[in-house]
Amino acid sequence: MKKSSLVTVLVGLSFIISAQTPFASANKDVETSLKKMTYDFPKELINGKNGGGYSLRTSLLEKPVEKVALVTFFLEDVGMSSESEMLNIANAWRTSDALAQEFVNNFYDKGIEAMKEAFKAGGIDLLLPDEYLDTPEKKEYYENYEVEHMPLKKEKTKGASATVTSKSKTDLGGGWVQTTTRTKSASVTRIKVVPESEDYKVLFFLNESPYTKGYKGDPKPMSFPAIGLYDKKQANSLGFELCNKLKVDAVLGVYIVVNKMSKKKEEYAVRSISGYMWGPNPIQREEGKKGGLIYTRGIFYCGARAFYGSGLIVKDEKKNPVVDYSGIDNAMTALGNRMTHYLSTGKRK
């Protein structure tokens, strides 16, 4: 091979290596993915006397969790925004409907088998809709099912927004001045979309916070008290009623949050990957008995969340013009590993 040809090949290989997306790099293998995948569910374990509490104490289970139904898998984009009082500009934007559908289809197709294998390695069969919706009655129930919630927990449809206000003054003479105020605003609605290949529906259990230019914190996780603890109806609806209807040991919901990082550029990033599991309380009181403020017949079994800060790029105009889904299989494996580890050991390590 000529020297010039060799140089060309090496430069090409160098470009391919350097062009790896931040998301792919952060999920280059399962061990790397596990560094970001942390537990996210309430720490208030149920007690052995009356079952009061919010999360599973695994030692109280009569038998291991063996069948888990994946009852939702969706992608969400709550939007981004920017504003400038000086330039009188207010913008809000999000991923288009068509691209969001493409994202979730590929994330699911390229990650679901890895997640199933991770659960299988932990002794659990992760069931998909065609496996747990195996009777007309179950299908009808799921199609009409909505998660119940306490009065204060409402699903938000509005996403990111921006508002700028400008004032102008006109001299009317004689000491009189007229002030005119103009307001410019922009907003987007959230998008939540499920894969086209399966009969999933979006189930509401957590509101993501819109990412704006001035926002730098982690959206409130499920372990945050106001979200994870006090919605007893949600825990009962998912962990007890839905599990009983589907004849499974627990139910799991998984969702991925993405953002279009710039209004003008085709730049997209994954912000988080989350999974939450609910099941029946091992201590079942008689139906109709309230049992105090911290008892519910359905409880959290476990939850895990990989939060990527302001986001890890999966597509940008220059380096990665085509969406790179590399690493999603490792992220899904890490999610399964975290959950099966807790269910088998009761430890958050």
N, C-alpha and C positions, 0 to 999 in steps of 0.2 A: 504494500500500500504506500502510495506517495505520501510524503510528509504533509503536504497541503491538505490531502484528503483526511489524514489522521487528525490533523488539527480541527478540521471541520466537524468530524465525528465527535471529538472530545468537547468542542464548544456546544454541540447539540445536546450531548448527554448532560453537560453542566447546566444548560438551560432547563432541561426536563427536571433535574433534581431541584434547582432553585425555584422552579415554578410550582412546587408542591404547595397546596393551599394551607393556610393556618389551621383549618379544621382537620384536614388530613394529617397534618403534623402532630396535632394535639391528640389524635386517635390513631397513631401509627401502629400500635399494638394494644392488646388488652390491658397490659400493666400500665401503660401510659394513660389509657382511658380511665382506669380505676382511680388515678390520682385526682381527677376532676369529679368523679361520681361519688358524692357524699350522701349520707343518710338524711332524709328529710321527712320526719313524721313526729308527732308529739311524744315526749319522753314520759308522760304520765301513764305508766303501765297499770293495767287492771290488777286489783288485789284478789287474793284467793278466797276471801270470805264472802263477799257479795258481788264481785265483778265490777265494782265501781272503778272508773278510770277511762282512758281513751285509746290506749294502744295495747297490742297483744303481749302478754307474758307467755312465751312459748312453752314453758314448763307446765302450763295449765291445759294444754291441748290433749285430748284423749287419744288422738291419732295424728300422725303427720299430715301436713297439707300435701295432697297428691294431685288434685285437679283444680286448675285456675283458669277462669275464662277471661280472655282479653276482650273486654266489652266496649272499648273505644280506643282508637288510635287516630289522632288528628294533628294537623299543623295549624298554628295560629300566627298571625301577624297583626299586632296592635298598632303598627304605624310608627312613623317618626315625624318630627316637625322642626322648623327653624323660624326665627323671627328677628327682625331688625327695626327698631324704632327709627333709627337714623335714615334708613333707606325706605321705610314704610313698606316692608315686605313681610308677609306671613305665608308660610308654606306648610303643608302636611301631605304625607304620601305613604304608600305601602306597596307591597308586592301585588301584582295584578292577579285577578282571579285565575286566569289560565296558567300562569307560572306557579302560583301556589298549588294548584292541582298537580302540576308536573312534579313539583318538589315532593309532595307527600306520597305520590305514587312511587317514586324512586326510592325515597327514604324507607318506605315500607318494604318494597320488593327486595331491596338490597340488604335489609337489616332483620327481617322477621325470622328467617331460618336460624340466624346466629343467636337470636334471643331465645327461640324455642330450644335450641341445643344447650344453651346455658342453663335454662330451667330443667331440662332433662338430666343434665349432669348433676343437678341438685336434687334429683328424685321427684321432680314435678312435671306433669304434663300440662303445657300451656296450650289451651284449646282456642281455636279460632272460630268465627261465627258458624261456619258450615259443620263444626263439630259439636258445639253446644246448643245451637238452634236446630235441634234434630227432630222436633215435632211441630205441627202447626200451632199448637197452643203456646209453645215457647217463642216462636217467631212473632206471633201476634202480640204477646206480652212485651217483647223487646221493642217492637216497632212503636208501641204506644208508651213505652216507659220514659219517665222523666224523673231525674233525681229530686227528691224532696229536700227542702231547706228550711232552716229557721227564718223568721220574718226579716231579720236584718241582712241576710245574705242574698244579694241580688246579682243576676248576671248582667254584666255591662256589654253594651253593643258599640258604644262610642270608643274610638281609638285616640290617637294623638291629635292634638289641636294646637293652634297658635293664634294669637291676637295682638295686633299693634294699634295704637291710638295716636293720631296726629291732630294738632290744633293749629289753626290759623286765625290771625286777627285782622280785622278791617277797620280802618279809621273812618268813622262816620262824621267826624267834625264836631265841634262844640264840646269836646271832652268825652264824646261817646265812642266806645269801641265795641265792635261786634266780634265775638269769639265763636268760631265754627269748629266743632269736633267731628272727626271722621274716624271710623273704626273699620279695620280690615281684618278678617278672620279666615281661617282655613281649618278643616278637620277631615278625618277619615273614619269610616266604620271598620271595626275589626273584621277580620276574615278567619273563619275556622272551617277546615275542609278535611274530609276523610278520604282514604284511598278508594279509587274506583273499582278495584279488583275484589273487594270484600263488602259484606253487608253491615258495615259499621255505621253508627250515628254519633254525632258529637254529644257528649255528656258534660254538663257543667258541674265542676267541683272547685275551680279556682280561677280568679281573674288575674291575668298578667297586667303589670303596669306598663303604660306606654313609655317608650324610650324617647326622650326629648334631649335637645342640646344641653340643657342644664341639669339633666338627671344623671346621677352617677352611682346610685345605689342598686343593690340587688332587689328585684321585685320580692315582695314579702313571700317567704316560703310557706309550705304547708305546716311546718312546725311553729309558725308564728301563732301565739295564742288565739287571737281574734279570728284566725282562719281555720286552724287545725283542731281546736278544742270545742268551741261552744256550739258548733253546728251539729247537734245530736241527731237531727232528722236526716242529715246527709249520711252519717255513719250507719244509722239504722236502715235507711233506704238501700244503700249499696251493700253493706256488709251482712245484713240479715235478709231483707225482702228479696233483693235481686239474686243473691246466692241460693236462697231456697227455691225460687222459681226456676232457675237454671240448673239446679241439682249439682252444684259445684262447691268446693271447699272455700273458695275465695274468688274475688273478681279483681281485675287489674285494668287501670286506665293509663295510657301512655300518650304524651303529646310533645311536640317539638315546636319551639318558637323561633321564627326567623324575622329578619328585618331587611328591607331594601335600604342600604346605608346612605344613599344619596338620591335626591330628587332627580337629578339630571343624568347620573351615571348608572350603568347596569352593574351594580355592585351589591352582592347579597351575602348575608352572614347568618349563621346559626347562633342564637343567644342562649338557648338552654334545651336540655332533653330531660324529661321528668317522667317518672312512673310511680303510681300510688296504688296500693292494694288494701282492700277491705274484706273482712270475713265475719262470721258469727262470733259473738262473745262466747268463750268456752263455758261461762257460767250463765245459763239461761234461767231467768226468773219466770214466774208464771205470767202469761200474757195478761196485760191490763195493769200490772203492778209497776208503778213508776220507778220505785227504788231509789229515790233521791236525785240530786242534781247531776251526779257524775256517772250515772248508769245508763247504758244503752245496749240493746240486743245485738247491734252491729258495731264493730270497732275497726280502727286502723290495724292492719297486720304489719305493714312496713311501707316505706317510700324512699326513693332515691332520686337525686337531682344533680345533673351536671350543669353548672352555671358558668357561662363563658364571658362574663363581664359585658362589655359593649359589643361582643360578637366575634365569631371566628369566620372569616371569609370562605365561601365555597364557590364564588364566582366573581370575577372582576373583569373589566373590559380589556386590560392589557395582558396580565400574566395568565389568567384563566378565563378565557372568553366562553368556555363550555363549563357547565356546572360539574364540579368534581365531588362525587359522593363517596370517595375513598374514606374509610374510617368509620362509616356508620355501622358496619357489622361489628367492629370492636366496641363502639359505644353501646350498642344494644347488648352485647355480651357482658359488658361491665355492669349494665343495669340489672341483668339477670343474676349475675354473680353476687351483687350486693344483697339482693332480696333473698335469694336462696341461702346465703350465709346467715342472715339474721334469723330466718325461719328455722334453720337447723341448730343454731347456737344460742340465739337470744342475745347476741352481742353486737354492738355497733362498731366493729373493728374490721 
